[in-house]
Structures are given as structure tokens and as C-alpha cells.
Amino acid sequence: MRTLLLVSAIFLLSGTAQAHYPSSWKDAKNTAQDEVYKNTKTTTFYCGCPYTSDDDNDGSGKVKLSDCSMQPLSKQKAKANVIEWEHIVPASQMPARQHDCWTKSAQFAKCVSSSGNVTKKRDCCVRVKYQFRAMIFDLHNLAPAIGQVNQYRSNGRYGKVSNGEKWPGCDAKDTGGVKAGASNAFEPPDCMKGNVARVWLYMADMHGVTISAGERTMFEAWDDADPVSPWEKERDKRIAKVQGNSNPFVVSRTPKAAGKCSWE
């Protein structure tokens, strides 16, 4: 596995030159739904709940909780039956905040309206920085999640959660409890940890996302314990077809016969 470092460097250098990232959040969600996930694995990323697209060109959809034994928690119940396209690596944990467009938005003409109103931070960077659009709209980092799970996880980093909230019918856990948006750590089901790890390792090498030495060790362990599934391979191929680059942490691995999660 550690020999992947040289291989990934070659893949990522070529991928940087070849990739054609979505140009907006709407475009990214719609492309993910219509080009990557359509007519195939229409199940949510962490919990495997079936969902259907609204077919309205914005990536929205409805979750069938009754088909996966999930039950909503007490907060954000309106999000329990809807699809949200989750950044596996949250936008807030990307190096976007280092760009002037985030910290000094008013200096960019494209971010200032004729009336003087300033479009700030993330929205400004989307307008003016290709590098920001590349990392924020990278399809390898997007997955369909139950809206309530996405809200509870919020910007939490991944890790081992021993005393956190657990969803009835799903093995995902976090330390945010019932206070949506307060998550400090999020632990995916064991059968999805490899999927998560390969995205984080890719985002670190491709877009400069910072991960600690301890996190890299954890992700490498998750990668080894939960090998690539056939669907993960197919997903990578579909993304490469529309975006122009693959995730080397997926491409270089031999897929297991079937996913460890029942929905893979």
C-alpha cells in the first residue's frame, strides 16, 4: 500500500492538467446525480438507504427511510427524507481560506456588485479562483447522504467515536449528539471507512488538504481493512469519464468480490 505514493504522484500530476471540474455547485450536484450515480447505486453513502432523484436538475432527491430501517433523530427532522450531496472532505477543511478571495473578498471586482455589496468567502472564491472551484467541486469528493446525517456531521473530522450518537438502523456515529452542526468527530460504518479514507488521501495529495500524521495512519489502516469494492471502481470510472481524472488510491487497488456493506 505504501508504494502507492509514487504511483499517486504520477496520477495526480497528470490529473491536474487533464481534469475538467464542474463550474458551480449546481453543476457539480447535477453531474454527480446524472452522470455518476444515475441508474445504478442510488443508495446513500453512509447508511445505504435507497433514494430517488427529483429529476429537477439540481441533484435533489427523496430518501426511502422505511426501506433501510433508519429512524430520524430529534433535530433537523425536515432533512431526514432528503438527499444532500456531501463533501466527504468538508469545504471548511480545505485550504481555500488561505486565498485572498476568502479573506479579502472586497478586493475582487467580480465579488463586488454595482451597488457595493460584497460577495464574501466561499462564494467569492468560486467566482474568481480556478483552484478553489477545482477542490470544492471535485466529483471524487461528493457523495449522496441523508440530509439529517449530513447536518449532524457538519464539518466534523473523521475518527474513532466511542460515546457518540448512533443512528437507529445505521452504524455511523458522531460526537455532535442531537445538537445539529456541533459535531467534533464522525465515524462511518466499518464497511465505508476505506471509501472515506481513499477520498481523504486523494484530496490531500491533489488539493493540499491538511491531514495530520495520525490521521494519515488511520486512513491508511482504514484503506487496508476495507478494500475497494466493484462499485467504487465503477464510480471512479464514471467520474474520470466526465471530469477527466481518476483517484489513484482507487485505480491501483484490486477490487474485492463484493462490498462489505450490503448495498455496495
ABEGO torsion letter per residue (X at the ends): XAAAAAAAAAAAAAAAAABBBBABAAAAAAAAAAAAABGBBBBBAAAGBBBBBAGAGAGBBBBBAAAAGBBBBABGAAAAABBBBBBABBAAABAAAABAAAABAAABAAABBAAGBBBBEAAAAAAABAAAAAAAABAAABBBBBAAAAAAAEABBBEBBAABBBBBGBABBBAAEABBGABABBBBBAAAAAAAAAAAAAAAAAAGBBBBAAAAAAAAAAAAABBBBAAAAAAAAAAAAAAGBBBAAAAABBBBABBABAAX
